[in-house]
């Protein structure tokens, strides 16, 4: 059975849904960043599937730029998490209210 573009669409939808649920339900900052990365990868999979379906490489170039932005986001996000852990000794996002004072 060949894999069609519909399979890629459903897989991308599943990955994106898992990412959204993880972002909304979890309170650990590291898990939230991982779920955001999962959502970006789901979009990348969808773009590559459409690129293959329409035989156009423009979307694959856009995927490359999304990966670069995601890498920069991880670098900045992990730096923020490290600084938050040094300040309050936790990565729970509910504790961030303490940083206001």
N, CA, C and O atoms as a MOPAC input file, in Angstrom:
PM7 MOZYME 1SCF
protein

 N      0.84100 1    -1.17500 1     0.00000 1
 C      0.00000 1     0.00000 1     0.00000 1
 C      0.89000 1     1.24300 1     0.00000 1
 O      1.66100 1     1.45400 1     0.93600 1
 N      0.78900 1     2.04900 1    -1.02500 1
 C      1.62400 1     3.26500 1    -1.07500 1
 C      1.11400 1     4.31700 1    -0.09700 1
 O     -0.07900 1     4.39700 1     0.19500 1
 N      2.04600 1     5.11500 1     0.39600 1
 C      1.70400 1     6.18600 1     1.31700 1
 C      1.28600 1     7.40900 1     0.50400 1
 O      2.05700 1     7.92000 1    -0.30900 1
 N      0.07900 1     7.86200 1     0.73100 1
 C     -0.41600 1     9.01800 1    -0.01800 1
 C     -0.23000 1    10.28900 1     0.80300 1
 O      0.20100 1    10.25100 1     1.95600 1
 N     -0.55900 1    11.38700 1     0.19300 1
 C     -0.41400 1    12.66400 1     0.88700 1
 C     -1.42800 1    12.80000 1     2.02600 1
 O     -1.20600 1    13.57700 1     2.95400 1
 N     -2.51900 1    12.06800 1     1.96800 1
 C     -3.50400 1    12.10700 1     3.04800 1
 C     -2.91600 1    11.56200 1     4.34000 1
 O     -3.21300 1    12.06200 1     5.42500 1
 N     -2.08000 1    10.53400 1     4.22200 1
 C     -1.42900 1     9.99300 1     5.41400 1
 C     -0.53900 1    11.05200 1     6.07400 1
 O     -0.52100 1    11.18400 1     7.29800 1
 N      0.18600 1    11.79100 1     5.26200 1
 C      1.03100 1    12.85500 1     5.80000 1
 C      0.20000 1    13.95600 1     6.46100 1
 O      0.59500 1    14.51600 1     7.48300 1
 N     -0.94500 1    14.25500 1     5.87000 1
 C     -1.81300 1    15.27800 1     6.45100 1
 C     -2.33100 1    14.85100 1     7.82100 1
 O     -2.33000 1    15.64100 1     8.76400 1
 N     -2.77500 1    13.59800 1     7.92700 1
 C     -3.27200 1    13.11900 1     9.20900 1
 C     -2.15900 1    13.02200 1    10.24900 1
 O     -2.38400 1    13.33000 1    11.41900 1
 N     -0.97000 1    12.59900 1     9.84300 1
 C      0.15100 1    12.54600 1    10.77500 1
 C      0.52200 1    13.94500 1    11.25800 1
 O      0.80100 1    14.14800 1    12.44000 1
 N      0.52300 1    14.89500 1    10.34600 1
 C      0.82200 1    16.27300 1    10.72300 1
 C     -0.24100 1    16.82500 1    11.67200 1
 O      0.08600 1    17.51100 1    12.64100 1
 N     -1.48900 1    16.53300 1    11.40100 1
 C     -2.57600 1    16.96400 1    12.28300 1
 C     -2.43500 1    16.33500 1    13.66000 1
 O     -2.64400 1    17.00800 1    14.67000 1
 N     -2.08700 1    15.06600 1    13.71800 1
 C     -1.89900 1    14.38300 1    14.99700 1
 C     -0.74200 1    14.99500 1    15.78600 1
 O     -0.87500 1    15.25300 1    16.98200 1
 N      0.38700 1    15.22700 1    15.12500 1
 C      1.54000 1    15.81900 1    15.80600 1
 C      1.23200 1    17.22800 1    16.30100 1
 O      1.60700 1    17.59800 1    17.41300 1
 N      0.54600 1    18.01100 1    15.47100 1
 C      0.20400 1    19.37500 1    15.87100 1
 C     -0.76600 1    19.36900 1    17.05300 1
 O     -0.64900 1    20.19300 1    17.95900 1
 N     -1.72400 1    18.43800 1    17.04200 1
 C     -2.67900 1    18.34600 1    18.14900 1
 C     -1.99300 1    17.94100 1    19.44400 1
 O     -2.31400 1    18.47600 1    20.50600 1
 N     -1.05700 1    17.00700 1    19.37400 1
 C     -0.30000 1    16.61500 1    20.56100 1
 C      0.49900 1    17.80700 1    21.08800 1
 O      0.58000 1    18.02000 1    22.29700 1
 N      1.08500 1    18.57600 1    20.18100 1
 C      1.83500 1    19.75900 1    20.59200 1
 C      0.97000 1    20.79700 1    21.27100 1
 O      1.37200 1    21.37900 1    22.27800 1
 N     -0.20200 1    21.03500 1    20.73900 1
 C     -1.10800 1    22.01400 1    21.34800 1
 C     -1.57300 1    21.54600 1    22.71800 1
 O     -1.60700 1    22.32800 1    23.66800 1
 N     -1.93000 1    20.27500 1    22.81800 1
 C     -2.38700 1    19.75800 1    24.11000 1
 C     -1.26300 1    19.81500 1    25.14900 1
 O     -1.50500 1    20.15600 1    26.30600 1
 N     -0.05500 1    19.48600 1    24.74400 1
 C      1.07100 1    19.55400 1    25.66700 1
 C      1.36900 1    20.97500 1    26.10400 1
 O      1.71500 1    21.21500 1    27.26100 1
 N      1.23300 1    21.92000 1    25.18000 1
 C      1.48700 1    23.32200 1    25.51600 1
 C      0.42900 1    23.86200 1    26.47800 1
 O      0.75000 1    24.62400 1    27.39000 1
 N     -0.80200 1    23.47700 1    26.28000 1
 C     -1.87400 1    24.00300 1    27.12000 1
 C     -1.98500 1    23.30900 1    28.47000 1
 O     -2.42800 1    23.92400 1    29.44000 1
 N     -1.59300 1    22.04000 1    28.55400 1
 C     -1.82000 1    21.28000 1    29.78200 1
 C     -0.61500 1    21.22100 1    30.71400 1
 O     -0.78700 1    21.08300 1    31.92500 1
 N      0.57200 1    21.32000 1    30.19200 1
 C      1.76000 1    21.16000 1    31.02900 1
 C      2.17400 1    22.47700 1    31.65300 1
 O      1.85700 1    23.54600 1    31.13100 1
 N      2.88600 1    22.40200 1    32.77400 1
 C      3.38300 1    23.58800 1    33.45600 1
 C      4.90000 1    23.62800 1    33.49800 1
 O      5.47300 1    24.58600 1    34.01800 1
 N      5.55800 1    22.62100 1    32.97000 1
 C      7.00700 1    22.58700 1    32.93100 1
 C      7.47600 1    23.32600 1    31.68300 1
 O      7.03700 1    23.01500 1    30.57600 1
 N      8.35900 1    24.29700 1    31.85500 1
 C      8.77700 1    25.13700 1    30.73100 1
 C      9.50800 1    24.33100 1    29.66100 1
 O      9.37000 1    24.62400 1    28.47300 1
 N     10.27600 1    23.33000 1    30.05700 1
 C     11.00500 1    22.52600 1    29.07700 1
 C     10.03100 1    21.71100 1    28.23000 1
 O     10.21000 1    21.60300 1    27.01600 1
 N      9.01500 1    21.14500 1    28.84800 1
 C      8.00800 1    20.37800 1    28.10700 1
 C      7.25400 1    21.29400 1    27.14700 1
 O      6.94400 1    20.89500 1    26.02500 1
 N      6.96000 1    22.51000 1    27.57800 1
 C      6.25500 1    23.45400 1    26.71200 1
 C      7.09300 1    23.78700 1    25.48600 1
 O      6.56200 1    23.84400 1    24.37700 1
 N      8.40300 1    24.00800 1    25.66600 1
 C      9.25800 1    24.27500 1    24.51700 1
 C      9.34700 1    23.06800 1    23.58800 1
 O      9.40800 1    23.22400 1    22.36800 1
 N      9.35400 1    21.86600 1    24.16100 1
 C      9.37800 1    20.66800 1    23.31600 1
 C      8.09200 1    20.54500 1    22.50300 1
 O      8.12500 1    20.12800 1    21.34500 1
 N      6.96200 1    20.90500 1    23.10700 1
 C      5.69100 1    20.83800 1    22.39000 1
 C      5.61500 1    21.89600 1    21.29200 1
 O      5.03700 1    21.64800 1    20.23400 1
 N      6.18500 1    23.05900 1    21.53000 1
 C      6.23400 1    24.08200 1    20.48400 1
 C      7.08800 1    23.60000 1    19.31500 1
 O      6.74200 1    23.82300 1    18.15500 1
 N      8.19400 1    22.94400 1    19.62000 1
 C      9.03500 1    22.36500 1    18.56000 1
 C      8.28600 1    21.28000 1    17.80100 1
 O      8.43700 1    21.15900 1    16.58500 1
 N      7.48200 1    20.49000 1    18.50400 1
 C      6.68500 1    19.45600 1    17.85200 1
 C      5.68300 1    20.08100 1    16.88500 1
 O      5.45800 1    19.55700 1    15.79300 1
 N      5.08600 1    21.19800 1    17.28700 1
 C      4.14800 1    21.87600 1    16.39300 1
 C      4.86000 1    22.42700 1    15.15900 1
 O      4.33500 1    22.34200 1    14.04900 1
 N      6.04600 1    22.98800 1    15.34900 1
 C      6.80600 1    23.48700 1    14.19200 1
 C      7.19100 1    22.34800 1    13.24800 1
 O      7.15700 1    22.51400 1    12.02800 1
 N      7.55400 1    21.20000 1    13.80400 1
 C      7.90000 1    20.06100 1    12.96200 1
 C      6.68100 1    19.50400 1    12.23400 1
 O      6.80400 1    19.00300 1    11.11600 1
 N      5.51600 1    19.58400 1    12.85100 1
 C      4.28900 1    19.16000 1    12.16900 1
 C      4.01100 1    20.05700 1    10.96600 1
 O      3.61100 1    19.57800 1     9.90500 1
 N      4.22300 1    21.34400 1    11.13400 1
 C      4.04600 1    22.27300 1    10.00400 1
 C      5.07900 1    21.98900 1     8.91400 1
 O      4.76400 1    22.04100 1     7.72500 1
 N      6.30500 1    21.69200 1     9.32200 1
 C      7.33900 1    21.36500 1     8.33900 1
 C      6.97100 1    20.11900 1     7.55000 1
 O      7.15000 1    20.08000 1     6.33200 1
 N      6.45600 1    19.09800 1     8.23000 1
 C      6.03000 1    17.87600 1     7.54800 1
 C      4.91300 1    18.16900 1     6.55100 1
 O      4.90300 1    17.63400 1     5.44300 1
 N      3.99200 1    19.00700 1     6.94500 1
 C      2.88800 1    19.37900 1     6.06400 1
 C      3.38900 1    20.14000 1     4.84000 1
 O      2.93600 1    19.89000 1     3.72300 1
 N      4.31800 1    21.06400 1     5.04600 1
 C      4.86400 1    21.81500 1     3.91800 1
 C      5.61900 1    20.91500 1     2.94500 1
 O      5.51000 1    21.08300 1     1.73100 1
 N      6.38200 1    19.96300 1     3.47100 1
 C      7.11500 1    19.04300 1     2.59600 1
 C      6.14200 1    18.13600 1     1.84500 1
 O      6.36400 1    17.82800 1     0.67400 1
 N      5.07100 1    17.70900 1     2.50400 1
 C      4.07700 1    16.86900 1     1.82400 1
 C      3.41100 1    17.63300 1     0.68600 1
 O      3.22600 1    17.08900 1    -0.40200 1
 N      3.04800 1    18.89400 1     0.93100 1
 C      2.45200 1    19.70000 1    -0.13900 1
 C      3.45900 1    19.98000 1    -1.24800 1
 O      3.10900 1    20.02000 1    -2.42700 1
 N      4.71100 1    20.17100 1    -0.85000 1
 C      5.75100 1    20.41100 1    -1.84100 1
 C      5.90700 1    19.20900 1    -2.76400 1
 O      6.07700 1    19.36700 1    -3.97300 1
 N      5.85100 1    18.02500 1    -2.20300 1
 C      5.96600 1    16.81800 1    -3.02600 1
 C      4.70600 1    16.61000 1    -3.86300 1
 O      4.78300 1    16.17600 1    -5.01200 1
 N      3.55500 1    16.91800 1    -3.28700 1
 C      2.30100 1    16.70800 1    -3.99200 1
 C      2.19400 1    17.61300 1    -5.22000 1
 O      1.70700 1    17.19000 1    -6.26900 1
 N      2.65100 1    18.85900 1    -5.08400 1
 C      2.56000 1    19.80100 1    -6.19900 1
 C      3.85500 1    19.91800 1    -6.99700 1
 O      3.93300 1    20.72700 1    -7.92100 1
 N      4.86100 1    19.13300 1    -6.66100 1
 C      6.15500 1    19.10800 1    -7.35800 1
 C      6.77400 1    20.50400 1    -7.45700 1
 O      7.22700 1    20.93100 1    -8.51900 1
 N      6.77800 1    21.19700 1    -6.32100 1
 C      7.34800 1    22.53300 1    -6.25600 1
 C      8.26700 1    22.60400 1    -5.03900 1
 O      7.85100 1    22.25300 1    -3.93500 1
 N      9.50000 1    23.04800 1    -5.22100 1
 C     10.49300 1    23.04200 1    -4.15200 1
 C     10.47900 1    24.30300 1    -3.29500 1
 O     11.28500 1    24.42300 1    -2.37200 1
 N      9.59100 1    25.23600 1    -3.57700 1
 C      9.55700 1    26.47800 1    -2.80100 1
 C      9.22300 1    26.22600 1    -1.32700 1
 O      9.78700 1    26.87300 1    -0.44400 1
 N      8.32500 1    25.30700 1    -1.06600 1
 C      7.94800 1    25.02400 1     0.31600 1
 C      9.10300 1    24.40200 1     1.09000 1
 O      9.22700 1    24.62400 1     2.29400 1
 N      9.94600 1    23.63100 1     0.41900 1
 C     11.08300 1    23.01500 1     1.09700 1
 C     12.10700 1    24.07200 1     1.50500 1
 O     12.77300 1    23.91900 1     2.52900 1
 N     12.24000 1    25.12000 1     0.73400 1
 C     13.11300 1    26.22800 1     1.11700 1
 C     12.53200 1    26.94000 1     2.33700 1
 O     13.27100 1    27.34200 1     3.23500 1
 N     11.21300 1    27.09300 1     2.36800 1
 C     10.55500 1    27.70400 1     3.51300 1
 C     10.73500 1    26.85400 1     4.77000 1
 O     10.87800 1    27.39100 1     5.86800 1
 N     10.72800 1    25.52500 1     4.61200 1
 C     10.97300 1    24.61400 1     5.73300 1
 C     12.35800 1    24.85300 1     6.32000 1
 O     12.53100 1    24.83800 1     7.53800 1
 N     13.33500 1    25.07000 1     5.46000 1
 C     14.68900 1    25.34400 1     5.93900 1
 C     14.71100 1    26.58900 1     6.82100 1
 O     15.35500 1    26.58900 1     7.87000 1
 N     14.02400 1    27.63400 1     6.41600 1
 C     13.99200 1    28.85500 1     7.21800 1
 C     13.23300 1    28.64800 1     8.53000 1
 O     13.60300 1    29.23200 1     9.54900 1
 N     12.19000 1    27.83400 1     8.52500 1
 C     11.47400 1    27.52200 1     9.76300 1
 C     12.38900 1    26.77900 1    10.72600 1
 O     12.34300 1    27.01900 1    11.93200 1
 N     13.21600 1    25.88000 1    10.20900 1
 C     14.14700 1    25.14300 1    11.06300 1
 C     15.18900 1    26.07400 1    11.67000 1
 O     15.58300 1    25.89400 1    12.82200 1
 N     15.63800 1    27.06300 1    10.91100 1
 C     16.60900 1    28.03300 1    11.43700 1
 C     15.97200 1    28.86800 1    12.54000 1
 O     16.59600 1    29.09600 1    13.57700 1
 N     14.75500 1    29.32300 1    12.33600 1
 C     14.05700 1    30.10800 1    13.36000 1
 C     13.79000 1    29.24900 1    14.58900 1
 O     13.89200 1    29.74100 1    15.71300 1
 N     13.45300 1    27.98500 1    14.40100 1
 C     13.20600 1    27.08900 1    15.52900 1
 C     14.48000 1    26.87100 1    16.33800 1
 O     14.43100 1    26.81000 1    17.56700 1
 N     15.60900 1    26.75400 1    15.66400 1
 C     16.87300 1    26.59000 1    16.37900 1
 C     17.20300 1    27.84000 1    17.19500 1
 O     17.67400 1    27.73600 1    18.32800 1
 N     16.96000 1    29.00600 1    16.63200 1
 C     17.19000 1    30.25300 1    17.37200 1
 C     16.22700 1    30.36000 1    18.55100 1
 O     16.60800 1    30.82900 1    19.62400 1
 N     14.99900 1    29.93400 1    18.35700 1
 C     14.00700 1    29.96700 1    19.43500 1
 C     14.41200 1    29.03700 1    20.57200 1
 O     14.22900 1    29.37500 1    21.74100 1
 N     14.95300 1    27.88600 1    20.24700 1
 C     15.40400 1    26.95600 1    21.28000 1
 C     16.57500 1    27.54900 1    22.05400 1
 O     16.63100 1    27.42700 1    23.27800 1
 N     17.49600 1    28.18000 1    21.36600 1
 C     18.65200 1    28.77000 1    22.04700 1
 C     18.21900 1    29.85400 1    23.01900 1
 O     18.68200 1    29.88500 1    24.16000 1
 N     17.35100 1    30.72900 1    22.58800 1
 C     16.87200 1    31.80700 1    23.46500 1
 C     15.97900 1    31.23900 1    24.56800 1
 O     16.08000 1    31.65200 1    25.72300 1
 N     15.12000 1    30.30900 1    24.22100 1
 C     14.22200 1    29.71700 1    25.21600 1
 C     14.96300 1    28.96900 1    26.30500 1
 O     14.62400 1    29.09300 1    27.48200 1
 N     15.96600 1    28.19700 1    25.93300 1
 C     16.73900 1    27.48200 1    26.94200 1
 C     17.54400 1    28.44100 1    27.82000 1
 O     17.73800 1    28.18000 1    29.00700 1
 N     18.01200 1    29.54500 1    27.24300 1
 C     18.69700 1    30.54700 1    28.05300 1
 C     17.74600 1    31.15400 1    29.07800 1
 O     18.13100 1    31.37500 1    30.22600 1
 N     16.52100 1    31.42200 1    28.67700 1
 C     15.52300 1    31.95300 1    29.61000 1
 C     15.20900 1    30.92700 1    30.69400 1
 O     15.07700 1    31.28600 1    31.86400 1
 N     15.08800 1    29.65700 1    30.31900 1
 C     14.79800 1    28.61000 1    31.29800 1
 C     15.94200 1    28.47100 1    32.29800 1
 O     15.70100 1    28.31000 1    33.49500 1
 N     17.17700 1    28.53200 1    31.82200 1
 C     18.33200 1    28.43300 1    32.72500 1
 C     18.34600 1    29.60500 1    33.69800 1
 O     18.59000 1    29.41100 1    34.88900 1
 N     18.09200 1    30.80200 1    33.21700 1
 C     18.06200 1    31.97400 1    34.09900 1
 C     16.90100 1    31.88500 1    35.09200 1
 O     17.03300 1    32.29100 1    36.24600 1
 N     15.76200 1    31.35000 1    34.63600 1
 C     14.62800 1    31.17600 1    35.53700 1
 C     14.97000 1    30.14700 1    36.61600 1
 O     14.62800 1    30.34300 1    37.78200 1
 N     15.63400 1    29.06400 1    36.24600 1
 C     16.00500 1    28.04500 1    37.22400 1
 C     17.01400 1    28.59000 1    38.23400 1
 O     16.95200 1    28.25600 1    39.41700 1
 N     17.93400 1    29.42000 1    37.77400 1
 C     18.90300 1    30.01400 1    38.70300 1
 C     18.22500 1    30.94800 1    39.70300 1
 O     18.65300 1    31.05300 1    40.85300 1
 N     17.17600 1    31.61800 1    39.26300 1
 C     16.50600 1    32.59300 1    40.13000 1
 C     15.57100 1    31.92700 1    41.13300 1
 O     15.60900 1    32.25500 1    42.31900 1
 N     14.72700 1    30.99500 1    40.67700 1
 C     13.69100 1    30.43400 1    41.55300 1
 C     13.85500 1    28.94100 1    41.81000 1
 O     13.04400 1    28.36200 1    42.53400 1
 N     14.86600 1    28.30300 1    41.24900 1
 C     15.16200 1    26.88300 1    41.43900 1
 C     13.99800 1    25.98000 1    41.04300 1
 O     13.74100 1    24.96300 1    41.68900 1
 N     13.30400 1    26.35800 1    39.98400 1
 C     12.22000 1    25.54700 1    39.44900 1
 C     11.98200 1    25.95900 1    37.99600 1
 O     12.29800 1    27.08200 1    37.60300 1
 N     11.42600 1    25.04800 1    37.20700 1
 C     11.06000 1    25.38700 1    35.82800 1
 C      9.54300 1    25.38300 1    35.65700 1
 O      9.04500 1    25.30100 1    34.53400 1
 N      8.81100 1    25.47200 1    36.76100 1
 C      7.36100 1    25.55600 1    36.73000 1
 C      6.96100 1    26.96800 1    36.32100 1
 O      7.43300 1    27.93800 1    36.91400 1
 N      6.10300 1    27.09600 1    35.32100 1
 C      5.77500 1    28.43000 1    34.82400 1
 C      4.83600 1    29.18900 1    35.75100 1
 O      4.70400 1    30.40600 1    35.62400 1
 N      4.18300 1    28.50200 1    36.67800 1
 C      3.32800 1    29.21100 1    37.64200 1
 C      4.15500 1    30.02600 1    38.63000 1
 O      3.64000 1    30.97300 1    39.22600 1
 N      5.40500 1    29.68300 1    38.81200 1
 C      6.27600 1    30.39500 1    39.75300 1
 C      6.77200 1    31.71700 1    39.14600 1
 O      7.35600 1    32.53300 1    39.85900 1
 N      6.55400 1    31.93600 1    37.86600 1
 C      7.04000 1    33.15700 1    37.23700 1
 C      6.39900 1    34.42000 1    37.79200 1
 O      6.92600 1    35.51400 1    37.58900 1
 N      5.28000 1    34.29400 1    38.48400 1
 C      4.66900 1    35.46900 1    39.11400 1
 C      5.56700 1    36.05000 1    40.18500 1
 O      5.48000 1    37.24200 1    40.47800 1
 N      6.42500 1    35.24000 1    40.77400 1
 C      7.37200 1    35.73600 1    41.78400 1
 C      8.38100 1    36.69600 1    41.19900 1
 O      8.89700 1    37.55700 1    41.91100 1
 N      8.67300 1    36.56800 1    39.91700 1
 C      9.69500 1    37.39700 1    39.30000 1
 C      9.24300 1    38.83900 1    39.07900 1
 O     10.05400 1    39.68700 1    38.70800 1
 N      7.97500 1    39.12400 1    39.29700 1
 C      7.47400 1    40.48900 1    39.12800 1
 C      8.00000 1    41.41800 1    40.20800 1
 O      8.13300 1    42.62100 1    39.98300 1
 N      8.29700 1    40.87400 1    41.37200 1
 C      8.70700 1    41.71300 1    42.50300 1
 C     10.18500 1    41.67200 1    42.71000 1
 O     10.69900 1    42.32100 1    43.62000 1

